[in-house]
Amino acid sequence: MQLYHFTNLLSLPAILREGITTGEVPISPNLAYSQRPSAANLTTNGDPAAQDVWTGGPTNKIAIRLTVELPVEELTSFREVKEKYRIRSSWLKLIAPYEHRRHWYFAMNGVRPEQIEKVELLDNGQYRQLSPVEVQKLVAWIEAEVAEKLEFSSITSGPVAGARAFRLKGLFTDSWLMDGPAFRAEEFGTAPAYPWQQQDALAA
């Protein structure tokens, strides 16, 4: 079965190395992050506008669209999740409209790298498929930006205890990996300066 996984630039190198190994299954707003089931979040709807429930925060979680192919027996529909965990209707309405939820699937054992068939980059409002050479170049840029500017830690308290967090190192004031649209507008007021937008450097 062909599905899509949307993610941010920051997560791409690890996903291509290890597969899609984590993701939140939204069963309740009252559970701490460490108590929530984890699975690869997938959808049959390739429209980024339908992914708004996942797209808050400091990174743009629709920057990358991955096409994956999984056997049906490796998938759990959101309907099955809803029945298993007895998710309340009031929470369902807050998560997303039914028209979005009905496309959701979860791979409880994750998605292996070899099950990823296509990598697409959101560029100027449109997705374009990247060649293997372009993927390698993008991953190299991401890893260099991370090594130079970002540092990571685990959140130790509160409702998201156990989640991974990152921040800018030292005197750095910006990174193009911090490209969440609402966050970017509030914190920086400018669009991120992506390296591939410099004279179409990704295809060079």
C-alpha positions in Angstrom: 0.0 0.0 0.0 1.4 3.4 -1.0 1.3 6.1 1.7 3.0 9.4 2.6 5.0 10.6 5.5 5.6 14.3 6.0 8.5 15.5 8.0 10.9 18.4 8.6 14.4 18.9 7.1 16.1 18.2 10.5 14.7 14.7 10.7 15.6 13.6 7.1 19.2 12.3 7.6 18.2 10.0 10.5 15.1 8.8 8.6 17.1 7.9 5.5 19.6 6.0 7.7 17.3 4.3 10.2 13.8 4.6 8.8 10.8 6.2 10.3 11.1 4.9 13.9 9.1 7.3 16.0 6.0 9.4 15.9 3.1 10.3 18.2 -0.2 8.4 18.2 -2.6 11.0 19.4 -4.8 9.1 21.7 -5.3 11.6 24.6 -4.2 15.1 25.6 -3.8 14.0 29.2 -1.0 11.5 28.7 2.6 12.5 29.1 4.7 12.2 26.0 6.6 9.2 27.3 3.2 7.4 28.0 1.8 7.8 24.5 2.1 5.0 21.9 4.8 5.6 19.3 4.5 4.7 15.6 5.3 6.0 12.2 2.6 8.5 11.2 1.4 7.9 7.6 -1.5 9.0 5.4 -3.0 8.2 2.0 -3.6 12.0 1.5 -0.6 13.7 -0.1 -2.0 17.2 0.3 0.1 19.1 2.8 -2.8 21.3 3.7 -4.4 18.3 5.3 -1.5 17.8 7.7 -2.0 20.9 9.8 -2.5 18.9 13.0 1.1 17.9 12.9 2.7 21.1 11.6 3.2 23.4 14.6 6.5 24.2 16.2 9.9 25.6 15.2 10.4 23.4 12.2 8.3 23.0 9.0 6.9 19.5 9.3 5.7 19.4 5.7 9.1 20.5 4.2 9.7 16.9 3.1 7.2 14.4 1.7 8.2 10.8 1.6 6.4 8.2 -0.4 6.5 4.8 1.3 5.2 1.3 0.3 4.1 -1.1 3.1 2.2 -4.3 3.2 -1.3 -3.8 4.6 -0.6 -6.2 7.4 2.1 -3.8 8.8 -0.5 -1.0 9.0 -3.0 0.1 11.7 -5.7 2.5 10.6 -6.7 5.4 12.8 -10.2 3.7 13.2 -8.5 0.7 14.7 -6.5 3.0 17.0 -9.6 4.8 18.0 -11.4 1.6 18.9 -8.4 0.1 20.8 -7.8 3.1 23.0 -11.4 4.2 23.2 -10.5 7.8 22.1 -13.2 10.3 23.2 -15.2 12.0 20.5 -14.4 15.4 22.1 -10.7 14.8 21.5 -11.3 13.5 18.0 -12.9 16.8 17.0 -10.0 18.7 18.4 -7.4 16.6 16.6 -8.6 17.1 13.0 -11.7 16.8 10.9 -12.9 13.3 10.0 -12.0 14.0 6.3 -8.4 14.2 7.4 -8.4 11.4 10.0 -9.9 8.8 7.7 -6.7 8.8 5.7 -4.4 8.2 8.7 -2.4 5.0 9.2 0.2 4.0 11.7 3.1 1.6 11.2 3.6 0.4 14.8 6.9 -1.2 14.0 8.1 1.8 11.9 9.1 2.1 8.3 12.4 0.7 7.1 14.7 2.8 4.9 14.2 0.4 1.9 10.4 1.0 2.1 10.9 4.7 1.3 10.4 5.0 -2.5 10.5 8.8 -3.1 11.9 11.9 -1.4 10.2 15.2 -2.3 11.2 18.7 -1.2 8.7 21.6 -0.7 10.2 24.4 -2.8 8.4 27.6 -3.6 5.1 26.0 -2.6 5.4 22.9 -4.8 6.9 19.5 -4.1 9.6 18.2 -6.5 11.1 14.8 -6.4 14.8 14.7 -5.6 17.3 12.5 -7.4 19.7 10.4 -5.3 22.4 12.9 -5.9 20.2 15.8 -4.8 19.2 13.8 -1.7 22.8 13.3 -0.8 23.6 17.0 -1.2 20.6 18.0 0.9 21.5 15.6 3.7 25.1 17.0 3.6 23.8 20.5 4.0 21.5 19.5 6.9 24.2 17.7 8.7 26.6 20.6 8.3 24.1 23.1 9.6 23.3 20.8 12.6 26.9 20.3 13.5 27.7 24.0 13.3 24.6 25.6 14.9 22.4 23.3 16.9 22.6 21.3 20.1 20.2 18.8 21.4 18.8 17.6 24.8 15.9 15.7 26.2 13.0 17.4 28.0 13.0 16.2 31.6 9.8 17.5 33.0 6.2 18.5 32.1 3.8 16.9 29.7 6.4 16.4 27.0 9.1 14.9 29.2 11.2 12.5 27.2 10.8 14.4 23.9 13.8 15.7 22.1 14.5 19.4 22.0 17.1 21.6 20.3 18.5 25.1 20.4 21.0 27.3 18.8 24.6 27.1 19.9 26.5 30.0 21.4 26.2 33.3 19.5 24.2 32.0 16.6 20.9 33.8 16.1 19.3 31.9 13.2 19.3 28.6 11.3 17.4 27.7 8.1 16.4 24.5 9.8 14.2 26.5 12.1 11.6 27.1 9.4 8.2 26.5 11.0 6.0 29.1 9.3 4.2 30.5 12.4 7.3 30.2 14.6 9.5 31.9 11.9 7.1 34.8 11.5 6.9 35.4 15.3 10.6 34.9 16.1 12.4 36.2 13.0 10.0 38.0 10.7 11.9 36.8 7.7 11.9 33.7 5.5 14.7 31.1 6.0 17.6 31.4 3.6 17.7 27.9 2.2 21.0 27.0 0.6 19.4 25.4 -2.5 17.7 28.7 -3.4 21.1 30.2 -4.1 21.3 29.9 -7.9 19.5 26.5 -7.8 22.5 25.0 -5.9 20.7 21.7 -5.2 20.6 20.8 -8.9 24.1 22.1 -9.6 
